[in-house]
Amino acid sequence: RMAFPHLKVMFPTAPVRPYTPLNGELSHVWFNRFGIRPDVPEDLQTIEPMAKEINKLIEQQVANGIPLNRIILGGFSMGGAMALHVGYRYMPGLAGVFTLSSFLNEKSVLYDELQKKKDSGGKSVLPPLFMCHGERDDLVSVGWGEETLNRLTSLGVTAEFHRFPNMLHELKKKEMEMLYSWVNGLLKSDKL
């Protein structure tokens, strides 16, 4: 359980929706995927509304007095992919973004939007990114996570990536300890 003194931690659950990789069966998923691999298009018709819902949740926290630059957003697997969309497309003022065993599609709209920001020459500050991935992940290849990392860092995201040799598509204690340390480091920073 992730608990921090003087911090509010929220663990929202994805809504139930039909999920194409499960032959349309209902599942708790943040958005639909046409396949669990990076070479398929994103289903923006399900990503966009969910990103707006998460934005509302963050805006409620800001309205309740929590500064945006004191909020960190992240998730496991698809939750991490959704955190990337929200954190870098809609809420770049966040304190940080984390992903655990996650990836973005090769032609993600997020890459296009970050490229446009980079090409405009405007100085944009993006939240730091913390990524972890199991080397034995048999659902989301560690290579997909690394490619996501490489694309994001080439577009101006400052990131760290941690590989775990004997980890599948799961969470491990060491990974959680590293995430805990990263969160504490961000929120104790003089920059915030």
Backbone as CSV, one residue per row, in Angstrom:
resi,resn,N_x,N_y,N_z,CA_x,CA_y,CA_z,C_x,C_y,C_z
1,ARG,0.860,-1.189,0.000,0.000,0.000,0.000,0.891,1.232,0.000
2,MET,0.613,2.158,-0.875,1.399,3.383,-1.024,0.803,4.448,-0.112
3,ALA,1.512,4.774,0.970,1.039,5.802,1.900,2.186,6.746,2.214
4,PHE,1.887,8.025,2.234,2.875,9.059,2.502,2.330,9.964,3.599
5,PRO,3.186,10.366,4.554,2.699,11.335,5.529,2.432,12.675,4.835
6,HIS,1.345,13.307,5.182,0.979,14.640,4.676,0.670,14.656,3.180
7,LEU,0.407,13.508,2.581,0.037,13.457,1.166,-1.258,12.674,1.011
8,LYS,-2.061,13.096,0.069,-3.283,12.374,-0.272,-2.973,11.488,-1.469
9,VAL,-3.283,10.210,-1.361,-3.051,9.268,-2.454,-4.403,8.725,-2.893
10,MET,-4.649,8.774,-4.191,-5.911,8.287,-4.743,-5.613,7.161,-5.725
11,PHE,-6.454,6.136,-5.705,-6.315,5.003,-6.609,-7.629,4.797,-7.363
12,PRO,-7.921,5.626,-8.354,-9.178,5.428,-9.087,-9.142,4.129,-9.894
13,THR,-10.304,3.560,-10.084,-10.442,2.324,-10.855,-11.006,2.655,-12.227
14,ALA,-10.462,2.018,-13.232,-10.956,2.221,-14.596,-12.404,1.738,-14.695
15,PRO,-13.197,2.393,-15.541,-14.589,1.955,-15.717,-14.660,0.639,-16.495
16,VAL,-15.806,0.021,-16.427,-16.053,-1.206,-17.190,-16.472,-0.806,-18.594
17,ARG,-15.823,-1.432,-19.587,-16.153,-1.157,-20.989,-15.761,-2.378,-21.822
18,PRO,-16.309,-2.506,-23.023,-15.880,-3.587,-23.910,-14.408,-3.396,-24.282
19,TYR,-13.669,-4.501,-24.315,-12.231,-4.445,-24.582,-11.896,-5.390,-25.733
20,THR,-11.468,-4.818,-26.838,-11.223,-5.587,-28.062,-10.260,-6.762,-27.863
21,PRO,-9.117,-6.601,-27.148,-8.225,-7.755,-26.981,-8.861,-8.934,-26.228
22,LEU,-9.972,-8.697,-25.541,-10.707,-9.782,-24.871,-11.976,-10.124,-25.651
23,ASN,-11.905,-9.949,-26.971,-13.038,-10.239,-27.860,-14.292,-9.459,-27.476
24,GLY,-14.088,-8.229,-27.014,-15.210,-7.360,-26.690,-15.835,-7.592,-25.329
25,GLU,-15.263,-8.505,-24.540,-15.803,-8.733,-23.193,-15.636,-7.477,-22.352
26,LEU,-16.505,-7.326,-21.369,-16.424,-6.187,-20.468,-15.256,-6.368,-19.510
27,SER,-14.533,-5.282,-19.297,-13.376,-5.316,-18.407,-13.133,-3.916,-17.857
28,HIS,-12.484,-3.838,-16.702,-12.072,-2.535,-16.159,-10.849,-2.081,-16.948
29,VAL,-11.045,-1.174,-17.893,-9.935,-0.651,-18.700,-10.123,0.852,-18.887
30,TRP,-9.010,1.566,-18.938,-9.067,3.023,-19.106,-9.488,3.406,-20.513
31,PHE,-9.101,2.608,-21.485,-9.486,2.861,-22.871,-9.385,1.553,-23.629
32,ASN,-9.978,1.516,-24.799,-9.906,0.323,-25.630,-8.593,0.311,-26.406
33,ARG,-8.100,-0.856,-26.659,-6.965,-1.056,-27.570,-7.446,-1.996,-28.678
34,PHE,-6.970,-1.740,-29.888,-7.313,-2.630,-31.000,-6.440,-3.873,-30.986
35,GLY,-5.400,-3.858,-30.195,-4.496,-4.975,-30.000,-3.460,-4.554,-28.970
36,ILE,-2.876,-5.527,-28.282,-1.864,-5.202,-27.276,-0.497,-5.313,-27.944
37,ARG,-0.200,-4.295,-28.729,1.098,-4.176,-29.397,1.218,-2.741,-29.894
38,PRO,2.423,-2.276,-30.069,2.605,-0.863,-30.405,2.281,-0.488,-31.845
39,ASP,2.144,-1.447,-32.749,1.967,-1.106,-34.162,0.506,-0.951,-34.585
40,VAL,-0.417,-0.928,-33.641,-1.827,-0.699,-33.972,-2.191,0.748,-33.635
41,PRO,-3.212,1.305,-34.286,-3.588,2.692,-33.970,-4.211,2.801,-32.580
42,GLU,-4.133,4.003,-32.021,-4.792,4.273,-30.744,-6.289,4.441,-30.977
43,ASP,-7.068,4.072,-29.989,-8.514,4.283,-30.050,-8.818,5.606,-29.352
44,LEU,-8.659,6.701,-30.088,-8.839,8.030,-29.509,-10.268,8.279,-29.046
45,GLN,-11.237,7.555,-29.618,-12.629,7.725,-29.191,-12.838,7.255,-27.756
46,THR,-11.941,6.413,-27.248,-12.044,6.006,-25.843,-10.979,6.688,-24.981
47,ILE,-9.862,7.063,-25.562,-8.808,7.744,-24.793,-9.250,9.152,-24.404
48,GLU,-9.769,9.914,-25.356,-10.101,11.324,-25.107,-11.122,11.520,-23.982
49,PRO,-12.269,10.824,-23.996,-13.235,11.037,-22.908,-12.676,10.649,-21.535
50,MET,-11.869,9.589,-21.502,-11.310,9.166,-20.217,-10.276,10.171,-19.727
51,ALA,-9.482,10.721,-20.644,-8.510,11.753,-20.264,-9.240,12.954,-19.674
52,LYS,-10.373,13.306,-20.249,-11.157,14.434,-19.723,-11.695,14.134,-18.327
53,GLU,-12.090,12.888,-18.083,-12.570,12.506,-16.749,-11.443,12.600,-15.720
54,ILE,-10.266,12.154,-16.086,-9.124,12.243,-15.168,-8.752,13.708,-14.950
55,ASN,-8.824,14.508,-16.002,-8.591,15.954,-15.847,-9.542,16.543,-14.813
56,LYS,-10.823,16.152,-14.877,-11.808,16.662,-13.916,-11.421,16.280,-12.489
57,LEU,-10.956,15.054,-12.318,-10.529,14.593,-10.998,-9.369,15.445,-10.481
58,ILE,-8.417,15.734,-11.353,-7.278,16.576,-10.969,-7.745,18.001,-10.682
59,GLU,-8.616,18.524,-11.531,-9.129,19.887,-11.322,-9.884,20.010,-9.999
60,GLN,-10.574,18.937,-9.585,-11.251,18.940,-8.282,-10.231,19.066,-7.154
61,GLN,-9.108,18.367,-7.300,-8.068,18.443,-6.268,-7.473,19.851,-6.215
62,VAL,-7.266,20.445,-7.376,-6.742,21.818,-7.427,-7.755,22.778,-6.796
63,ALA,-9.036,22.603,-7.103,-10.081,23.452,-6.514,-10.145,23.287,-4.996
64,ASN,-9.747,22.113,-4.511,-9.728,21.854,-3.067,-8.449,22.356,-2.402
65,GLY,-7.592,23.029,-3.174,-6.417,23.655,-2.581,-5.087,22.973,-2.807
66,ILE,-5.059,21.897,-3.567,-3.787,21.228,-3.847,-3.212,21.822,-5.129
67,PRO,-2.043,22.458,-5.062,-1.463,23.034,-6.283,-1.158,21.945,-7.321
68,LEU,-1.355,22.272,-8.587,-1.097,21.318,-9.663,0.332,20.793,-9.601
69,ASN,1.283,21.650,-9.223,2.679,21.216,-9.193,3.011,20.395,-7.941
70,ARG,1.965,19.963,-7.214,2.132,19.041,-6.090,1.370,17.745,-6.352
71,ILE,0.928,17.559,-7.598,0.170,16.363,-7.969,1.014,15.514,-8.910
72,ILE,1.070,14.219,-8.607,1.774,13.242,-9.441,0.726,12.270,-9.963
73,LEU,0.832,11.924,-11.235,-0.130,11.021,-11.865,0.616,9.829,-12.430
74,GLY,0.072,8.647,-12.225,0.723,7.470,-12.779,-0.188,6.276,-12.771
75,GLY,0.351,5.167,-13.255,-0.436,3.954,-13.264,0.342,2.759,-13.759
76,PHE,-0.309,1.618,-13.626,0.241,0.336,-14.058,-0.365,-0.036,-15.404
77,SER,0.474,-0.493,-16.316,0.055,-0.982,-17.622,-0.739,0.091,-18.370
78,MET,-1.998,-0.162,-18.668,-2.809,0.808,-19.397,-2.998,2.092,-18.591
79,GLY,-3.032,1.980,-17.265,-3.134,3.167,-16.416,-1.935,4.082,-16.592
80,GLY,-0.767,3.492,-16.827,0.425,4.294,-17.096,0.343,4.993,-18.436
81,ALA,-0.177,4.294,-19.442,-0.344,4.919,-20.761,-1.316,6.093,-20.666
82,MET,-2.394,5.914,-19.905,-3.352,7.011,-19.728,-2.693,8.168,-18.990
83,ALA,-1.867,7.869,-17.995,-1.157,8.928,-17.258,-0.248,9.721,-18.190
84,LEU,0.385,9.050,-19.150,1.236,9.758,-20.118,0.399,10.734,-20.943
85,HIS,-0.742,10.278,-21.428,-1.614,11.164,-22.217,-2.039,12.377,-21.404
86,VAL,-2.522,12.140,-20.199,-3.021,13.245,-19.374,-1.874,14.157,-18.958
87,GLY,-0.786,13.575,-18.492,0.319,14.366,-17.964,1.059,15.204,-18.981
88,TYR,1.144,14.738,-20.208,1.918,15.481,-21.210,1.055,16.192,-22.247
89,ARG,-0.210,15.827,-22.362,-1.084,16.511,-23.314,-1.978,17.541,-22.638
90,TYR,-2.454,17.233,-21.444,-3.464,18.078,-20.808,-2.994,18.782,-19.547
91,MET,-2.102,18.179,-18.800,-1.708,18.710,-17.492,-0.186,18.777,-17.356
92,PRO,0.502,19.494,-18.244,1.970,19.512,-18.169,2.518,20.213,-16.931
93,GLY,1.655,20.813,-16.119,2.109,21.452,-14.889,2.190,20.508,-13.700
94,LEU,1.933,19.219,-13.923,2.016,18.243,-12.839,3.434,18.158,-12.285
95,ALA,3.553,17.692,-11.046,4.870,17.502,-10.431,5.623,16.351,-11.083
96,GLY,4.906,15.341,-11.560,5.559,14.190,-12.172,4.547,13.211,-12.721
97,VAL,5.068,12.280,-13.518,4.269,11.211,-14.115,5.053,9.916,-13.930
98,PHE,4.350,8.822,-13.615,5.038,7.529,-13.554,4.247,6.467,-14.306
99,THR,4.993,5.503,-14.844,4.385,4.362,-15.519,5.084,3.095,-15.049
100,LEU,4.308,2.056,-14.875,4.817,0.752,-14.473,4.319,-0.260,-15.500
101,SER,5.231,-0.842,-16.252,4.898,-1.839,-17.279,3.938,-1.279,-18.326
102,SER,4.283,-0.128,-18.874,3.399,0.576,-19.809,4.098,0.872,-21.131
103,PHE,3.296,1.210,-22.145,3.833,1.625,-23.443,2.813,2.495,-24.154
104,LEU,3.305,3.230,-25.142,2.443,3.982,-26.053,2.536,3.362,-27.439
105,ASN,1.482,3.503,-28.212,1.496,3.031,-29.597,2.510,3.827,-30.407
106,GLU,3.075,3.208,-31.436,4.121,3.837,-32.259,3.686,5.178,-32.831
107,LYS,2.425,5.288,-33.215,1.933,6.533,-33.820,1.023,7.279,-32.853
108,SER,1.393,7.265,-31.583,0.575,7.927,-30.568,0.430,9.412,-30.858
109,VAL,-0.772,9.916,-30.655,-1.037,11.343,-30.808,-0.177,12.145,-29.829
110,LEU,0.201,11.536,-28.722,1.056,12.228,-27.753,2.390,12.612,-28.377
111,TYR,2.993,11.714,-29.147,4.260,12.044,-29.813,4.081,13.225,-30.763
112,ASP,2.987,13.210,-31.512,2.724,14.310,-32.455,2.579,15.640,-31.728
113,GLU,1.848,15.639,-30.621,1.632,16.888,-29.889,2.924,17.408,-29.265
114,LEU,3.745,16.512,-28.717,5.026,16.956,-28.156,5.959,17.461,-29.252
115,GLN,5.906,16.831,-30.433,6.736,17.291,-31.551,6.322,18.693,-31.983
116,LYS,5.018,18.957,-32.038,4.535,20.298,-32.403,5.014,21.338,-31.399
117,LYS,4.961,21.008,-30.110,5.449,21.934,-29.079,6.941,22.190,-29.265
118,LYS,7.679,21.129,-29.543,9.130,21.257,-29.738,9.425,22.103,-30.969
119,ASP,8.697,21.858,-32.063,8.914,22.590,-33.316,8.542,24.062,-33.205
120,SER,7.602,24.385,-32.322,7.172,25.780,-32.183,8.249,26.637,-31.521
121,GLY,9.237,25.985,-30.937,10.337,26.719,-30.315,9.995,27.300,-28.967
122,GLY,8.758,27.160,-28.570,8.357,27.664,-27.257,8.966,26.828,-26.150
123,LYS,9.305,27.489,-25.085,9.900,26.781,-23.961,8.769,26.170,-23.133
124,SER,8.708,24.872,-23.100,7.683,24.228,-22.283,8.361,23.343,-21.248
125,VAL,7.876,23.436,-20.036,8.395,22.605,-18.962,7.474,21.399,-18.847
126,LEU,8.057,20.227,-18.951,7.289,18.994,-18.872,7.607,18.286,-17.561
127,PRO,6.634,17.591,-16.981,6.900,16.893,-15.728,7.921,15.774,-15.922
128,PRO,8.739,15.502,-14.906,9.664,14.377,-14.994,8.888,13.062,-15.026
129,LEU,9.510,12.057,-15.621,8.874,10.753,-15.810,9.692,9.666,-15.127
130,PHE,9.006,8.773,-14.427,9.607,7.613,-13.778,8.966,6.384,-14.402
131,MET,9.784,5.496,-14.975,9.263,4.295,-15.627,9.946,3.051,-15.066
132,CYS,9.170,1.995,-14.879,9.697,0.690,-14.480,9.086,-0.369,-15.388
133,HIS,9.863,-1.431,-15.617,9.364,-2.493,-16.494,10.079,-3.802,-16.176
134,GLY,9.338,-4.889,-16.195,9.915,-6.215,-15.999,10.500,-6.753,-17.291
135,GLU,11.702,-7.298,-17.206,12.348,-7.864,-18.398,11.647,-9.126,-18.883
136,ARG,10.892,-9.788,-18.023,10.182,-11.009,-18.413,8.687,-10.756,-18.632
137,ASP,8.313,-9.498,-18.779,6.907,-9.146,-19.009,6.455,-9.793,-20.314
138,ASP,5.491,-10.701,-20.223,5.036,-11.423,-21.411,3.775,-10.816,-22.035
139,LEU,3.285,-9.721,-21.457,2.135,-9.028,-22.043,2.566,-7.731,-22.713
140,VAL,3.400,-6.960,-22.015,3.910,-5.690,-22.534,5.430,-5.789,-22.536
141,SER,6.003,-5.995,-23.687,7.451,-6.187,-23.808,8.226,-5.010,-23.222
142,VAL,9.311,-5.330,-22.532,10.175,-4.276,-21.993,10.694,-3.393,-23.132
143,GLY,10.875,-3.958,-24.304,11.308,-3.177,-25.466,10.296,-2.109,-25.847
144,TRP,9.010,-2.402,-25.691,7.978,-1.401,-25.981,8.069,-0.252,-24.983
145,GLY,8.330,-0.591,-23.730,8.503,0.446,-22.715,9.721,1.304,-23.006
146,GLU,10.816,0.660,-23.413,12.039,1.408,-23.728,11.858,2.286,-24.959
147,GLU,11.126,1.806,-25.945,10.864,2.627,-27.132,10.017,3.844,-26.759
148,THR,9.043,3.644,-25.882,8.248,4.773,-25.383,9.158,5.776,-24.687
149,LEU,10.038,5.288,-23.828,11.011,6.145,-23.139,11.850,6.925,-24.142
150,ASN,12.410,6.230,-25.128,13.283,6.884,-26.113,12.546,7.962,-26.894
151,ARG,11.327,7.673,-27.301,10.550,8.665,-28.053,10.250,9.883,-27.189
152,LEU,9.846,9.649,-25.946,9.498,10.767,-25.062,10.719,11.616,-24.719
153,THR,11.845,10.983,-24.437,13.040,11.771,-24.102,13.529,12.551,-25.316
154,SER,13.365,12.000,-26.520,13.768,12.739,-27.721,12.889,13.974,-27.938
155,LEU,11.728,13.989,-27.291,10.786,15.105,-27.423,10.813,16.039,-26.214
156,GLY,11.815,15.869,-25.363,12.015,16.815,-24.270,11.611,16.373,-22.884
157,VAL,11.139,15.146,-22.732,10.761,14.653,-21.409,12.014,14.157,-20.692
158,THR,12.205,14.584,-19.457,13.292,14.081,-18.616,12.774,12.832,-17.918
159,ALA,13.495,11.722,-18.077,12.962,10.457,-17.573,14.047,9.563,-17.007
160,GLU,13.594,8.656,-16.156,14.448,7.566,-15.701,13.683,6.269,-15.914
161,PHE,14.433,5.227,-16.281,13.836,3.933,-16.619,14.547,2.853,-15.820
162,HIS,13.765,2.000,-15.174,14.334,0.924,-14.359,13.819,-0.418,-14.867
163,ARG,14.761,-1.316,-15.149,14.443,-2.674,-15.598,14.556,-3.625,-14.409
164,PHE,13.669,-4.606,-14.367,13.694,-5.607,-13.311,13.825,-6.984,-13.960
165,PRO,14.974,-7.664,-13.744,15.303,-8.883,-14.481,14.290,-10.020,-14.376
166,ASN,13.746,-10.283,-13.224,12.879,-11.455,-13.068,11.414,-11.089,-12.882
167,MET,11.023,-9.953,-13.408,9.652,-9.487,-13.198,8.805,-9.686,-14.453
168,LEU,7.601,-10.195,-14.241,6.627,-10.372,-15.316,5.774,-9.103,-15.421
169,HIS,4.536,-9.229,-15.876,3.607,-8.089,-15.947,2.939,-7.983,-14.579
170,GLU,3.672,-7.391,-13.649,3.255,-7.373,-12.253,3.966,-6.250,-11.516
171,LEU,3.588,-6.062,-10.270,4.248,-5.092,-9.401,5.097,-5.855,-8.391
172,LYS,6.257,-5.308,-8.076,7.161,-5.921,-7.098,7.523,-4.910,-6.020
173,LYS,7.876,-5.428,-4.869,8.199,-4.578,-3.723,9.321,-3.591,-4.040
174,LYS,10.401,-4.046,-4.662,11.539,-3.168,-4.968,11.098,-2.014,-5.871
175,GLU,10.265,-2.310,-6.841,9.729,-1.290,-7.747,8.923,-0.245,-6.961
176,MET,8.094,-0.715,-6.039,7.275,0.197,-5.228,8.152,1.049,-4.312
177,GLU,9.213,0.451,-3.780,10.139,1.215,-2.933,10.825,2.315,-3.734
178,MET,11.218,2.008,-4.964,11.860,3.013,-5.819,10.871,4.123,-6.182
179,LEU,9.638,3.750,-6.479,8.610,4.743,-6.789,8.359,5.637,-5.575
180,TYR,8.266,5.039,-4.410,8.055,5.791,-3.167,9.170,6.818,-2.972
181,SER,10.394,6.394,-3.179,11.550,7.286,-3.033,11.489,8.423,-4.055
182,TRP,11.128,8.104,-5.300,11.028,9.112,-6.358,9.960,10.157,-6.018
183,VAL,8.800,9.686,-5.567,7.717,10.606,-5.195,8.174,11.512,-4.056
184,ASN,8.776,10.922,-3.031,9.271,11.727,-1.908,10.291,12.752,-2.369
185,GLY,11.184,12.358,-3.265,12.191,13.284,-3.782,11.573,14.439,-4.544
186,LEU,10.560,14.150,-5.341,9.893,15.208,-6.112,9.173,16.199,-5.214
187,LEU,8.443,15.686,-4.274,7.610,16.561,-3.460,8.374,17.253,-2.342
188,LYS,9.612,16.839,-2.100,10.451,17.542,-1.132,11.377,18.526,-1.829
189,SER,11.335,18.533,-3.157,12.234,19.374,-3.946,11.980,20.855,-3.703
190,ASP,13.051,21.635,-3.707,12.934,23.090,-3.571,12.272,23.714,-4.795
191,LYS,12.219,22.968,-5.906,11.636,23.498,-7.143,10.125,23.650,-7.030
192,LEU,9.503,22.889,-6.139,8.037,22.892,-6.061,7.537,23.879,-5.044
